[in-house]
Amino acid sequence: MTGLLAIDHGDGLITSSAHLARVLVRQGELVLRGQPVAITGYSGLDSLVTFPWGIPHIHFNVWLDGQPTDPFARSWVPGEETLWEG
């Protein structure tokens, strides 16, 4: 399987990675912390637009309760909370 991987972390948190060369887990599989889940790749529209100069990369996205979320929000800015603290 190639291209896209979405992981449901529970409590409304979902992450996804795109432009993958290979997904290493199967749908419904329990993923453990630190477990490799995919190999970076060069696929999708990016590969068409930047060929032959593009490089393997991953587009990483985070959703919380169905809303796009910045996991690295600046916690010192009012109204911004990072998912990785607290």
N, C-alpha and C positions, 0 to 999 in steps of 0.2 A: 504494500500500500504506500502511496506517495502523496505529497502535497500538503495535507492539513491534518492537524491533531488537536482535538479539544479535550480538556480534562476538567471534570466536575469535582471540585474540592469539597463540596458540601456547603451548607449555610449560605447558598446563593452565589458562591464564588466559582467562576469558570475562567480558565485560561485557554488560549489557543496559540498554536505555532503554525505558521504557513511557510511555503516555499521549501518544503522538506524533500530530501532525496529518498528517505525511507522512514516509515513509522515502525518502531520496534515493539509496540504493544498492540493488543487486540481490543476490540470494542468490549466493554464490560469488565476488563481486567483491572484488578486492584493494583495501583501503582504506589510503590513505596518511595519515601524520601530518598533522594540521591540516585534513584534508579534511572539509567538511560532510557529515554522514551522515543528518541528519534535521531536521525542523522541530518545535519543541515544540508540544504540543497540549493537549487537554482531552477525554479519552476514558475509556472504561471505567466502572467502578463510581463513581469519584470524580465523574464528570460527572453521574451520577444522584443521588448523595447531596448534592452541594453546589450543584446548579443552583438558581437562576441566578447565584449569588454566587461560584462557583469561578473560578479563573484558570488559564491555561495553565501547565503545569509538567511536569517530567520526573522519573520515579522511576528512579534510577540504581542498578544492582546489580552486584556483583562476585563471581565465583566463582573459587576456585583449587583445582584438582584435585577439582572437584565439590562443594566446601564453600563456603557463603557466607563472604565475607571482608570485613573492614573495610579499605579501601584507605588510610584515613587514621588507622590505629592510631597511638597515641602511642608513638614509638620509645623514649622514656625510661622506659616502664613495662615491667618484666620480663615476658616472654612475648608482648608486642605488637610486631609488626613491620609497618611500612607497606610497601605495594607500590611506593611512589614514591621510596624511598631505597635506596641500595646497589645 
